[in-house]
């Protein structure tokens, strides 16, 4: 069975509307899909309608932002109750925080002689699809290209929006422990997103995984798109060490981008696939 447990639509920073994304997933043979937009459930209803019409199994998904040891971390939640009070409140708080961040990014860019960034980024976002969420850094990057401030998106991130740059506005995210607790309260299966993408030493990454497991996380995203095989191997070792299951996903954002729906490295055979647990409640005994 082809699965993809990590992808993004126009509800956050992807370029395909949720329904169009599901159609693309179906065309690529994906049978089990999780739409995991950043800090929002906005795209799930449209995605589910498309999935039901095409015979694709769609599980509730989200990628929540949080902080651990001063760094922004992403946690994936699956098969949760959408109406859980703690989850709804966490999403509302994140929604407000993302708008504050977008306004700060725009103010900083304007101070450097690039006015109109918020309206410009919002226009880019709205062209892709109607969304009530704040424009994200990729939308700002595309605006900077359109306005002639940079040659391409890569230059926008290298000069203005990437890690440590002017547009890298630190958010007051909840802690890793709070985020895991929120998802557990909603009955979610929980995976730590792309653990190798964080700029950590080997020992710091191991400590992150250890504290994620202690907080009640269930799995590591061992396979994220076409990441190098040595990274898959390193994360597999951590999953085995801490008794965690494994999740996989393309982390798809756009056609022609670094990844494609359903395209990722092979998961090692000895790891327990997280998606085999989706028909069970967290805490139930699940056969390997």
N, C-alpha and C positions, 0 to 999 in steps of 0.2 A: 504494500500500500504506500502510495506517495503522500507524504504529509508535509505541511509547511506551517510552522508554529510561530513565525515572526515576519510580519510585513506591515506596511504603512500605506494609508490612503490619504486623500485630501482632507480628511478629518484632522490630520496632524501635519506631517511634513512630506507626505507622498504626493505623487502627481496624478494618480488615477483615482477617480471617484470610487467609493466602496463597491458599488455594483459592478463597475467596469473591472475592478481588480478581481472580483470573484469570477467573472466571465473569463478573464485571462488565466486564472488558476485552473478553472475547469478545462479550458482548451489545452493546458499543459499537463493534464492528467492527474491533477491533485484531487484526492478524495477526502482528505481531512485538512481543514484550514482554520487558522486562528488569525483574525485581524487584531493586531496589537498596536493600535495608535497610541501616541504619547499622551498620557494623562487625560484621556477622554474616551467615552463610550459612544460618541456622537455618530460614528459611522456604522454601528452594529445593526441597526434596524434595516438600513438599505442593503447591507451586505447579506443579512439573513434572508431577506426577500429573494435576492438573486440566488443565493445558495439553495434555498428550498425549490426554486423553479428548475435548477440544473442538477439536483441530486448530489450536491456537495455537502458534506457534513461540516458545519461551521460551529466551533465552540467559542464561547465568550472569551475575549482576550483583551489585555491592556498592558502597556509598558509604563510603569510608574517611576517617576524620578524621586530620588532620595539622596541622602548624604551619608557618607561613611568616612571617618578619619579626614574630614575636610574636602573630600572628593565627591563629585556627582556620580552616582551609581544608578543603574537601571535594573528594575526588577519586573519580571514578566509574571502575570497572573492569568490563570486559565479556568474555565468551567465554573465560574463563580456565580453567586446570586447578585444580579445587577441592582436589586433594590436594598441591599445591605446598607444600613444607615451610616456606618463608619466609612464605607467605601464612597458613598455619595458625598459625604462631607469632605473627605480627602480630595476627591476630584474637583469639588467646588473651590477648595482652597488653592489647589494647583492651577486651576483655570484663572483665578484672580492673579496669582503670582506670575503666571506666564504673560499676562497683559502688562503687568508692571515692568517685567523684564523687557518686553518689546518696546515700551515707551522709553526706558533707560537707554537701550541700544540706539534708538532713533535720536535721542538727545545727544549722545556721545558722537554719533556720526555727524550730526548737524554742527557740533562744535568744531569739527574738523573740516568744515566746508562742504558737507554733503547733506543739504536740507531736504525735507520731504520724504525721509526714508520710511517712516511709519506708514504714511498713505501709499507710498510706492510699493512697499512690501505687501501691504494689505491688498492692493490692486492685483499684484501677481498671484496672491493666494486666492482671491475671488475668481480670477479667470480660470483657475483649476477646478473650482467647485465651491459652492456656498458653504461657509464654515463660520461658526460663531467663536472659534478659538483664535488665540493671538497668532500673528504671523511668527514663524520660526526663523532661525538663522539662514536656512536655504532660501527662504523668500526674500530676506534682506539681501542676500548675495545676488540673486537674480535681478533685484532692483538696481543694485550698484552697477551691474553689467549694462542694463538698459540705459542708465543715466550716464554712462561713459566714464565712470570713476575707476573701473577695472576692466581688464580684457575678458575675463571669464570667471566662473564661480570659484575655481581653484585659487585664483589670485585674490578674490574677495576674502576667502578664508585665510589665506596666507598673510595678508596685510591687515585685515580689519576684524574678522569674525572668528578665527580659529582659537584654539586653546591658548590662553594667556594674552590674547589681543584685546583691543579696545572693546569689541563687541561680545567678548566672552564674559557676560554679566553673571556673577554668582547669585544663585537664587537661594532663598531661605526654604529649602526643601525639608520635608520631614526626615527623621533618621531612618537608617536601614531597618532597625528593630521596629519602629513604628509602622513602617510600610509593610513589612512582613506580617505584623499583627493585624493590620487593616485587612489584608488579603485573606488571612486565615479566618478572620471574623466573617468574611463573605463566603467561606467554604471553598476557597480557591486552591488549586494546585499551583505551586510557586517555583519559579526558576530564576536563577541569577543570569541576567543577559550578558552576552559577550564578555566574559571575565578577562579575556586577553587584551581587549581594546583599551583598558585602563592603563595609564602609564605608571605601572607599579613594578617594583622589583619582584623576584620570585617569592621571597619570603613574605612580602606585603600582600601579594595575591593569595598566598596560602592562608594568611591570617584573615583576609576578607572572606574566603570560602568557609573557613572555620567558624567565624562569627555569624555568617549567613545560615549555616547549618544549625548552630546553637539557637538562633532566633526562631527556627522552625521552618526554614526553607526546605524544599523537597528535591530540587534538581539543579544541575548546571547546564547552561546552554553550551554543550561541548562542541557543537558544530554550528558555526555562524557563516553561512555562505561558503565562498571558496577560500576561507582562511588557510594559511599554510598548514601542512600536515603535522609539522612539529608542534604547532599550537593545539591541534586536536589531541595529539598524544599527551601533551602536558596537562590539559584539562581532564582527559580520561583518567590520568593518574590521581588527580585531586578528587574526582567523582568516586573512584574506588576507595580512596583513603578515608573519605568522610561519609561513605555509605549513601551517596546521593544518586538519584536517577539522572538521566540525560535527556535534554531536549535538543531539537534541531530546528533550523529555520534559515531562510534565505536573507532575512533582513532587507527585503525588497522595498525600494522607494520609487524607482522609475525604470521604464524600459531603457535598455542601453546603458544603465548605470553599472556599478561594480558587481551587482548580483541580479539574478532573475528568479522569479517564483519557482519553487521546487528544485532549485539548483544549489547544491551544497555538497560538502565532502561526506564520505560514508561514515556512519557511526560504528565504532568498534562493536563486535558481536557480543562481547561479554557484559556490556553496560545495559541497564534496565531502561527501556524507553518510557519516558514520562507519559506519553499519550495513551499507553495501555491502561493507565489508571483513570482515565477521564469518565469511565462509566461507574466509578466508585467514589465514595466520599473520602476525603483525606482522613487517614487514621485507620481505614479498613485494611485488612490484609489483602494484598494483590499478588496473584501468581506471577512469576517471572515469565 
